[in-house]
């Protein structure tokens, strides 16, 4: 630890305050020189412990440190999921958060009370280069808080192209076509649909990934949902996600070991052709490329088909890197954030892990040798109205029990209509906890 | 809270004579008041303050960042929780199944291990060994063993032509599978308590019974069983408290799944806490505390009174 200079304390105070931040941090960030007292600055960053996150962040750090010899950044990992959410919340609430941290954007970020706990970067010059869709997911009415780490992702179906070629199948654009393909695949010994309920979060894709289809028929759905004017159980369009999951279970299309298989098993199955369709976010692509470099050439991607002809893709924002409002070294932290949100930052990430979709930073490009699944994603982004954000980026309300509820539907324990009603009940608690009007 | 709950098991309520002598002791206490202060401060800081704080927070909507006082809304919401009934049912099934099996199996093992068998001391340590192993470690190990396809248990069953159930993923089996593992892990302690009870039975009874020509069954039913009553009380109380507030093994093995089918009260509360509903989960803990107390205190009182009557 270096001694606290009065200037540094002033910076820290300004960060948690308001107006002063702009002038001080602004001029400090510009010159890129050493810290106030000339000694090396040590930052620490808290990230989740998935392999892709670790490789991405470590690559960013080593490239950043090579250019900024006066700053070193230590990595601390935490578990993912609800346990990780709790660590982040507790650290922010007690003022023990690392200088920087890696966390979801959208609804999960809103639950961190960003206006009080995070460093507002709204007035930094580099924010102008970040895509507006992403900024919407890391902002509140009072500020902007994160820079994008990773790429945009699609929530749809990873499928095995070799199985498709063998059976002469076409990529489905409607639910009926999807079910016809499943029927054809079921006649072979390949499992038509892969589900992996040992990792319960993987069960949510049929519902969450269907949201772009909901928006096609009801563009106001998200706002109305936040205002407590839409319910899954009472909405024939929104409940389709639950019903689709029930349909694939009842048709017997799931892999035999769906109840005990893990996310890793699911990636293996789709890469090696043990199963044909794996509803998943494209964030699985970098891991598939890493584990099965040759077979990943056989993994393609399509949007989760619905009952409309538009066939839009539900997209996820990348995670963000945020700075704690309590950091004593905001200048160095901002310099790192600026690097992450630069074209150079994108290239460093591309080098470290296979991209799962397009970047959110102006001027960033994808290399020519991207994985086929990622390549399949891009046309949706290029088409007018081809994508829509997942519900968690349009509404702060996401019930915590969805993954258990979808496991029940996908295991035949609970029918779709009943599950939708149960989920409606689940989100009430979240809405009340967030203090949203009308709940 | 665990400490508060376990306390009754260790200390019997004082009889009239003991109470009188406690009063006498207090009058001529060997220690001045200040001698108690360090312990009293620790007790205040570590137990009284958090208990009061949790009662307070159970009346609030708490995000860790803001606290809003909402009266008894959390309790209303907690009792409205869709999984509450199932959680309670599962908690009781789990508590009574594990407790019952530990009594029966513990007693049988204790009879075996107090008999004249080879390697008795070694076998006693063997059945006690699982008690010493980490619960999470046991949970993870059994999750691997109980895998429906590649698990050792089902592979072994398949080799003798039996198709084993999907232990942890079949809704009908999940809770019972965890309960069996709990029994495997905890029966050593029950057996140990029973061994102590059986060894304390005077040999004269068995000699007298032998003279009368009693069978082995008569010996067990009319001598051993009635005279190990104090051990039975201890085993029931300990395993019932453990079973009713069980959480770690269930969480390590099924996380309350598949879906909600093996959720117990403690895992319902833990999931509320994980979701960030801190006030709601505090309310749940207050309810759990009151329920466990309401079951254990009368049970303890009833079982002990019978013991005194004898």
Interface residues (C-beta under 8 A of the other chain):
Chain A: X82 X83 X85 X86 X89 X90 X92 X93 X111 X113 X116 X117 X197 X200 X256 X257 X259 X260 X400 X401 X404 X405 X407 X408 X411 X413 X414 X422 X425 X426 X429 X430 X432 X433 X435
Chain B: X61 X63 X64 X65 X66 X68 X77 X82 X147 X148 X149 X166 X168 X169 X170 X171 X255 X256 X257 X258 X259 X260 X261 X271 X272 X273 X274 X275 X276 X277 X280
